Amino acid sequence: MKNIFYFGEKIKGFDVRVLNEREVRASAGILFFFAMIAFMNAWLTGNFYITKIFVVAFLIDFSIRIFVNPKYSPSLIIGRFFVQYQKPEYTGAPQKRFAWIIGLILAITMFFLVVVNNVIGPINLFVCLACLTLLFFESAFGICIGCKIYNFFNKEKAKLCPGGVCEIQTKEDIQKINFSQIGITSLFIILVISLPTFGIIQNNELKNTSINQAKNTNTTLSNENVFVPEKDECEVPEWAIKIGHEEQWKLHNGCK
């Protein structure tokens, strides 16, 4: 049984158990991709069916990581498949376990909110956004936010962090950002934000088409649906109005 239930691999030359950061990042990217699909489907259509499937899959995957062994986690296995020919980058297992416990807590929370109780509100929205943020930073930048939190709760600081950020080091010239780069990036962002004011991009026709399609879709759905909420049930709560979620709330609750 000891050959199955353990966390991290023992590699000669390292004084802590390690994981392959490349497959960890690949796994985070895979989960982020499907999490974003589930989130946008629920946000735009009000259908939480895909979200519920993803939450259950996410919960199972992270439970295997924590309570069995990361090497048997389905998402990590798929990640390993895609990066199997890349040279391993070893990272400390203890901080990863702490970070994944945070992910497991988020998964359990979403499971009881969305799957068990069908809760629609700001709590599961923020939990979902927190999960997406953690996965995005891990996959896109190799930054494990949970690993950074790990150092606040453990006297023995994290070792073998991705990119060697745990060790004190100075930046090389290729890593430094100068003022001209900052200026170019700032101008680029300002330009993209200002595009609508230049009249180059027209959105009126697309907007009208989308509105007409939405009306037709809502009309069809209203005819097919058996349950029609009462007026009182369609009163938008204050929290939804404050966060600009009024129209999505109506859509999610069948009030539009």
Buried (B, 14 or more C-beta within 10 A) or exposed (E): EEEEEBBBBEEEEBEBBBBBBBBBBBBBBBBBEBBBEBBEBBBEEBEBEBBBEBBBBBBEBBBBBBEBBBBEBBBBBBBBEBBEEEEBBBBBBBBBBBBBBBBBEBBBBBBEBBBEEEEBBEEBBEBBEBBBEBBBBBBEEBBBBBBBBBBEEEEEEBBBBBEEBBEEEEEEEEEEEEEEEEEEEEEEEEEEEEEEEEEEEEEEEEEEEEEEEEEEEEEEEEEEEEEEEEEEEBEBEEEBEEEEBEEBBBBBBBBB
